[in-house]
Amino acid sequence: MRCKLNDYPVYSLDSSYSAYLKSVYVTDHSYSRKNLNQFIMVMYFKNDSLISLINNCMVPGFPNLQWNKYGSFDSLPPKTLYADTLFNKIRLSELNKCLIPIERPIRLNNTGEFLVLFANHVFKRQSKRIIKLIKKKYASPTLPLVIINNDNFLFQYQQKTW
């Protein structure tokens, strides 16, 4: 099974994502913010609400992350490995404002289900592996997979924290 990004809608993450996270987490919820600033993340949205989040820090394995070690992708929605009551503040409609269309953009509306994958070239191999797993587990035209390239955002974020 080959993994081609041009099979999916691809967006780039704008720097406004950081400001959006700060607006959601007005008090200090650094652990929650950390979970939303990871290199690779899979988010499942239903009717504009974030229902599930799995990121690279939540799964074991190096150099090959074992994305489905705990059976997270054996059901829909994927099983969240870290429950955070503040995740319900994350909205697809707001995330959509932080996206720059790159290839095959689709309308990310407030109704329906969407899998959103944050991926990058820094962890290209791991990004490809999670795309293949999602394709294998959830291959369905009724559940769109949207890929967000976060290379530029991560570079800007690292520059600010060093």
BAFI-3210 file (N, C-alpha, C; in Angstrom, 3 decimals, decimal comma, padded with zeros to 6 digits):
// residues 162
n [1|2|3|4|5|6|7|8|9|10|11|12|13|14|15|16|17|18|19|20|21|22|23|24|25|26|27|28|29|30|31|32|33|34|35|36|37|38|39|40|41|42|43|44|45|46|47|48|49|50|51|52|53|54|55|56|57|58|59|60|61|62|63|64|65|66|67|68|69|70|71|72|73|74|75|76|77|78|79|80|81|82|83|84|85|86|87|88|89|90|91|92|93|94|95|96|97|98|99|100|101|102|103|104|105|106|107|108|109|110|111|112|113|114|115|116|117|118|119|120|121|122|123|124|125|126|127|128|129|130|131|132|133|134|135|136|137|138|139|140|141|142|143|144|145|146|147|148|149|150|151|152|153|154|155|156|157|158|159|160|161|162]
n.u [000,847|000,897|001,789|000,567|000,623|-000,823|-003,247|-004,955|-006,650|-004,530|-003,119|-001,413|-000,132|-000,872|000,798|-000,983|-002,151|-000,880|-001,649|-004,361|-004,435|-003,543|-005,674|-007,664|-006,695|-006,638|-005,856|-003,092|-002,455|-000,339|000,336|-001,791|-001,593|000,896|000,300|-001,118|000,720|002,390|004,571|003,392|000,022|-003,194|-006,405|-009,809|-012,753|-016,133|-019,053|-017,937|-016,614|-013,787|-013,206|-011,448|-007,965|-004,748|-001,332|002,208|003,637|002,119|002,213|004,063|007,445|010,362|012,674|010,340|007,215|004,578|001,673|-000,809|-000,625|-002,110|-004,586|-005,906|-006,759|-008,587|-011,238|-013,929|-014,901|-011,278|-009,580|-008,911|-005,836|-005,185|-007,097|-008,630|-010,359|-010,449|-010,160|-012,574|-012,941|-011,645|-012,251|-013,191|-013,982|-012,649|-009,993|-009,825|-009,551|-006,891|-005,583|-003,871|-004,659|-003,151|-003,155|-005,769|-008,006|-010,765|-014,097|-014,207|-016,548|-018,944|-020,397|-020,676|-018,071|-014,553|-011,203|-008,249|-004,961|-001,937|001,073|004,503|007,662|009,867|009,513|009,131|009,037|007,599|005,260|004,332|003,856|001,727|-000,237|-000,594|-001,613|-004,026|-005,294|-005,596|-007,249|-009,470|-010,466|-012,582|-014,900|-016,719|-015,600|-013,565|-010,043|-007,876|-004,899|-002,517|000,222|002,708|005,281|006,355|005,101|006,112|008,814|008,769|007,709|009,736|011,797|010,870|010,895|013,512]
n.v [-001,179|001,943|005,212|008,168|011,588|013,283|012,116|013,073|015,861|018,574|020,800|023,695|024,710|027,692|030,391|031,466|029,491|029,053|031,340|030,817|028,506|029,641|031,323|029,512|028,128|029,936|030,093|028,628|025,797|024,000|021,337|020,423|022,205|021,448|018,896|019,558|020,652|018,906|016,963|014,970|014,396|012,972|013,866|013,517|014,773|015,507|016,891|019,518|019,405|018,413|015,125|013,044|012,611|011,742|011,676|011,817|011,606|010,031|007,400|004,318|003,317|003,536|003,521|003,308|004,328|002,856|003,011|001,761|000,248|000,104|-000,445|001,770|002,577|000,729|001,154|003,422|006,453|006,937|005,663|007,840|008,490|010,124|011,778|014,882|017,402|019,883|019,632|019,736|022,321|022,809|023,498|022,510|024,387|026,658|025,840|025,579|028,210|028,625|027,422|026,948|026,355|023,819|021,592|020,055|021,113|020,789|021,468|022,183|021,655|022,367|020,177|016,639|014,106|014,152|013,200|014,478|014,935|015,895|016,287|015,991|016,843|016,533|014,303|012,350|009,599|008,485|009,935|008,957|006,323|006,533|007,546|005,388|003,500|004,721|004,811|002,081|001,288|003,004|003,415|005,105|006,907|008,467|009,348|011,782|012,231|014,642|016,253|018,049|019,950|020,680|021,728|024,419|025,765|024,363|024,987|027,775|027,773|026,472|028,329|030,418|029,302|028,736]
n.w [000,000|-001,100|000,007|-000,743|-000,572|-002,189|-002,472|-000,652|000,951|001,558|003,841|005,119|008,242|009,750|011,472|013,248|014,709|017,153|018,613|018,669|020,299|022,676|023,219|023,763|025,963|028,375|031,015|032,810|031,310|030,683|030,103|028,551|026,402|025,483|024,518|022,262|020,615|019,286|017,123|015,460|015,147|015,581|015,099|015,840|014,737|015,392|014,321|014,600|017,057|018,990|019,509|019,883|020,485|019,538|019,933|019,037|021,440|023,043|022,347|022,382|021,440|019,571|017,014|015,562|015,895|017,655|016,748|017,062|019,353|021,748|020,771|019,836|017,299|016,550|016,643|015,894|017,115|017,180|020,061|022,629|024,162|026,172|028,293|028,359|029,758|028,703|025,999|024,723|024,030|021,701|018,400|015,144|013,278|014,170|014,032|011,309|010,474|010,810|008,787|005,697|002,449|000,463|-001,310|-003,098|-001,501|000,756|001,870|005,160|007,176|009,826|010,455|010,523|010,237|010,686|010,165|011,230|010,478|011,733|010,274|009,097|007,503|009,035|010,651|008,622|007,940|010,102|009,832|007,386|008,150|009,984|008,323|006,570|008,386|009,157|006,683|006,215|008,382|008,348|005,757|003,906|001,990|003,302|005,605|005,762|005,454|006,470|005,877|007,642|007,188|009,364|009,406|009,051|011,172|013,425|013,203|013,631|016,207|017,666|017,372|018,937|021,485|022,111]
ca.u [000,000|001,701|001,246|000,773|-000,080|-001,749|-004,539|-005,716|-006,550|-003,353|-003,082|-000,278|-000,595|-000,485|001,312|-002,093|-002,530|-000,357|-002,540|-005,625|-004,271|-003,472|-007,018|-008,447|-006,142|-006,316|-005,075|-001,937|-002,678|000,814|000,331|-002,763|-001,013|001,977|-000,304|-001,622|001,864|003,286|004,970|002,388|-001,214|-004,408|-007,585|-011,092|-013,789|-017,515|-019,886|-017,108|-015,976|-012,706|-013,656|-010,308|-006,632|-003,612|-000,131|003,419|004,105|001,202|002,397|005,429|008,232|011,313|012,363|009,046|006,110|003,574|000,457|-001,987|-000,214|-003,191|-005,845|-006,553|-007,340|-009,448|-012,636|-014,189|-013,676|-010,083|-009,554|-007,982|-004,930|-005,063|-008,367|-008,473|-011,671|-010,328|-010,172|-013,878|-012,900|-011,029|-013,278|-012,706|-014,240|-011,586|-008,770|-009,913|-009,074|-005,433|-005,087|-003,604|-004,808|-002,011|-003,551|-007,091|-008,739|-012,189|-014,793|-014,250|-017,733|-019,195|-021,179|-020,027|-016,884|-013,290|-009,930|-007,265|-003,625|-000,831|002,248|005,576|008,828|010,841|009,245|008,491|008,774|006,510|004,058|003,853|003,359|000,395|-001,159|-000,897|-002,481|-005,356|-005,848|-005,968|-008,316|-010,647|-010,652|-013,991|-015,121|-017,596|-014,772|-012,415|-008,769|-007,284|-003,517|-002,012|001,676|003,037|006,710|006,615|004,658|007,054|010,045|008,512|007,515|011,054|012,557|010,379|011,146|014,944]
ca.v [000,000|003,158|006,366|009,385|012,702|013,946|011,444|013,690|017,316|018,950|022,195|024,105|025,334|029,085|030,742|031,860|028,333|029,295|032,315|030,123|027,667|030,521|031,838|028,409|027,844|031,250|029,848|027,778|024,375|023,731|019,951|020,375|022,938|020,594|017,815|020,110|021,198|017,803|016,800|014,193|014,283|012,551|014,415|013,101|015,769|015,189|018,099|020,654|019,187|017,445|013,967|012,172|013,108|010,844|012,295|011,005|011,397|009,124|006,028|003,844|002,844|004,369|004,602|003,130|004,505|001,794|003,810|000,995|-000,647|-000,015|-000,628|003,081|002,725|-000,428|001,587|004,805|007,248|006,348|005,809|008,845|007,944|011,109|012,509|016,253|018,051|021,126|019,361|020,079|023,713|022,839|023,428|022,397|025,671|027,589|025,306|025,871|029,583|028,598|026,556|027,478|025,236|023,518|020,688|019,422|021,508|020,477|022,332|021,635|022,273|022,123|018,960|015,452|013,579|014,408|012,828|015,501|014,458|016,844|015,525|016,881|016,234|016,244|012,903|011,890|008,162|008,259|010,515|007,995|005,132|006,783|007,676|004,024|002,872|005,340|004,356|000,674|001,132|003,862|003,732|005,367|008,253|009,235|009,880|012,412|012,446|015,923|016,297|019,399|019,993|021,642|022,032|025,844|026,100|023,804|025,769|029,050|027,480|026,177|029,577|031,226|028,668|028,599]
ca.w [000,000|-001,192|000,710|-001,511|000,053|-003,105|-002,401|000,432|001,082|002,338|004,277|005,928|009,483|009,886|012,803|014,118|015,535|018,495|019,254|018,922|021,494|023,845|023,503|024,338|027,285|028,929|032,226|032,519|031,099|029,830|029,625|027,452|025,275|024,978|023,741|021,004|019,885|018,968|015,729|014,747|015,921|014,897|015,764|015,286|015,001|015,030|014,468|014,993|018,357|019,095|020,282|020,173|020,132|019,770|019,372|019,074|022,819|023,733|021,891|022,613|020,307|018,860|016,092|014,909|016,829|017,585|016,830|017,476|020,439|022,733|020,071|019,672|015,973|016,267|016,675|015,488|017,010|017,797|021,522|023,127|025,167|027,228|028,386|028,824|029,706|027,936|024,568|024,142|023,562|020,375|017,356|013,766|012,606|014,564|013,450|009,881|010,274|010,913|007,722|004,367|001,506|-000,404|-002,376|-003,027|-000,298|000,850|002,825|006,512|007,763|011,245|010,636|009,996|010,893|010,003|010,776|010,905|010,815|011,691|009,854|008,673|006,873|010,093|010,963|007,393|008,009|011,064|009,225|006,389|008,843|010,560|007,187|006,121|009,377|009,047|005,413|006,400|009,374|008,132|004,340|003,634|001,459|004,194|006,685|005,112|006,133|006,109|006,351|007,905|007,297|010,415|009,398|009,291|012,523|014,395|013,115|014,308|017,627|018,239|017,401|020,055|022,776|022,381]
c.u [000,892|000,987|001,566|-000,049|-001,084|-003,083|-005,482|-005,673|-005,369|-003,398|-001,758|-000,835|-000,008|000,017|000,202|-002,580|-002,068|-001,240|-003,893|-005,529|-004,216|-004,840|-007,903|-007,998|-005,676|-005,575|-003,954|-002,332|-001,564|000,829|-000,640|-002,207|000,108|001,402|-000,818|-000,523|002,860|003,553|003,906|001,180|-002,332|-005,571|-008,828|-012,123|-015,141|-018,345|-019,125|-016,341|-014,870|-013,157|-012,465|-009,017|-005,607|-002,404|001,083|003,940|003,270|001,409|003,852|006,145|009,131|012,330|011,025|007,926|005,052|002,197|-000,738|-001,671|-001,348|-004,564|-006,602|-007,283|-008,199|-010,927|-012,730|-015,194|-012,479|-010,104|-008,488|-007,120|-004,717|-006,348|-008,119|-009,824|-011,622|-010,333|-011,505|-013,944|-012,306|-012,113|-012,633|-012,885|-013,160|-010,236|-008,700|-009,392|-007,546|-004,787|-004,920|-003,713|-003,569|-002,459|-004,910|-007,905|-010,213|-012,800|-014,863|-015,409|-017,927|-020,015|-020,439|-018,790|-015,656|-012,143|-008,919|-005,913|-002,629|000,419|003,298|006,700|009,919|010,729|008,514|008,125|007,610|005,190|003,472|003,252|001,969|-000,634|-001,556|-001,831|-003,904|-006,045|-006,350|-007,193|-009,606|-010,869|-012,138|-014,149|-016,013|-016,840|-013,520|-011,199|-008,177|-005,883|-003,077|-000,506|002,034|004,529|006,994|006,227|005,655|008,370|009,882|008,382|008,854|011,883|012,153|010,749|012,631|015,485]
c.v [001,241|004,314|007,615|010,500|013,346|013,202|012,145|015,215|017,655|020,451|022,441|024,823|026,730|029,345|031,165|030,708|028,513|030,272|031,682|029,250|028,505|031,071|030,762|028,135|029,142|031,125|028,881|026,310|023,895|022,292|019,794|021,059|022,123|019,479|018,292|020,770|020,111|017,713|016,078|014,028|013,784|013,075|013,905|014,133|015,220|016,433|019,250|020,450|018,147|016,330|013,131|012,818|012,045|011,529|011,407|010,743|010,360|007,657|005,603|003,537|003,895|003,430|004,438|003,236|003,440|002,423|003,029|000,003|-000,905|-000,164|000,665|003,218|001,524|-000,063|003,023|005,389|006,517|006,610|006,812|008,230|008,908|011,917|013,883|016,941|019,336|020,889|019,738|021,539|023,841|022,589|023,354|023,717|026,703|027,140|025,636|027,279|029,662|027,818|027,303|026,304|025,068|022,683|020,072|019,831|021,105|021,424|021,620|022,295|021,824|020,872|017,794|015,082|013,849|013,833|013,856|015,000|015,594|016,017|016,504|016,099|015,912|014,777|012,259|010,411|007,850|008,819|009,552|006,764|005,361|006,958|006,296|003,315|003,418|004,867|002,914|000,527|001,863|004,228|003,868|006,774|009,105|009,798|010,497|012,493|013,728|015,953|017,752|019,305|021,079|021,964|023,490|026,257|025,591|024,567|027,099|028,848|027,224|027,450|030,429|030,626|028,536|029,860]
c.w [000,000|-000,502|-000,096|-000,888|-000,878|-003,216|-001,428|000,339|001,998|002,602|004,984|007,146|009,604|011,310|013,768|015,008|016,977|019,264|019,572|020,172|022,762|024,205|024,135|025,767|027,924|030,254|031,867|032,493|030,180|029,308|028,462|026,216|024,643|024,098|022,390|020,169|019,510|017,468|014,910|015,659|015,020|015,730|015,060|015,727|014,588|015,343|015,117|016,296|018,280|020,027|020,727|019,708|020,488|019,148|019,596|020,482|023,564|023,358|022,103|021,302|019,714|018,245|015,370|015,936|016,584|017,799|017,359|018,598|021,429|022,070|019,824|018,351|015,570|016,278|016,160|016,468|017,610|019,309|021,923|024,218|026,325|027,243|028,996|028,671|028,895|026,427|023,931|023,699|022,163|019,327|015,981|013,027|012,948|014,009|011,964|009,557|010,285|009,769|006,407|003,396|000,637|-001,593|-002,082|-001,792|-000,390|001,864|004,169|007,238|009,204|011,495|010,013|010,781|010,030|010,822|010,302|011,395|010,660|011,388|009,336|008,021|007,888|010,497|009,788|007,463|008,948|010,530|008,202|007,060|009,431|009,441|006,687|007,092|009,280|007,769|005,525|007,300|009,006|006,680|004,030|003,075|002,367|005,391|006,079|006,035|005,586|006,709|006,481|008,077|008,304|010,489|009,748|010,702|013,568|014,386|013,853|015,807|018,312|018,350|018,604|021,406|023,085|022,912]
res [m|r|c|k|l|n|d|y|p|v|y|s|l|d|s|s|y|s|a|y|l|k|s|v|y|v|t|d|h|s|y|s|r|k|n|l|n|q|f|i|m|v|m|y|f|k|n|d|s|l|i|s|l|i|n|n|c|m|v|p|g|f|p|n|l|q|w|n|k|y|g|s|f|d|s|l|p|p|k|t|l|y|a|d|t|l|f|n|k|i|r|l|s|e|l|n|k|c|l|i|p|i|e|r|p|i|r|l|n|n|t|g|e|f|l|v|l|f|a|n|h|v|f|k|r|q|s|k|r|i|i|k|l|i|k|k|k|y|a|s|p|t|l|p|l|v|i|i|n|n|d|n|f|l|f|q|y|q|q|k|t|w]
***
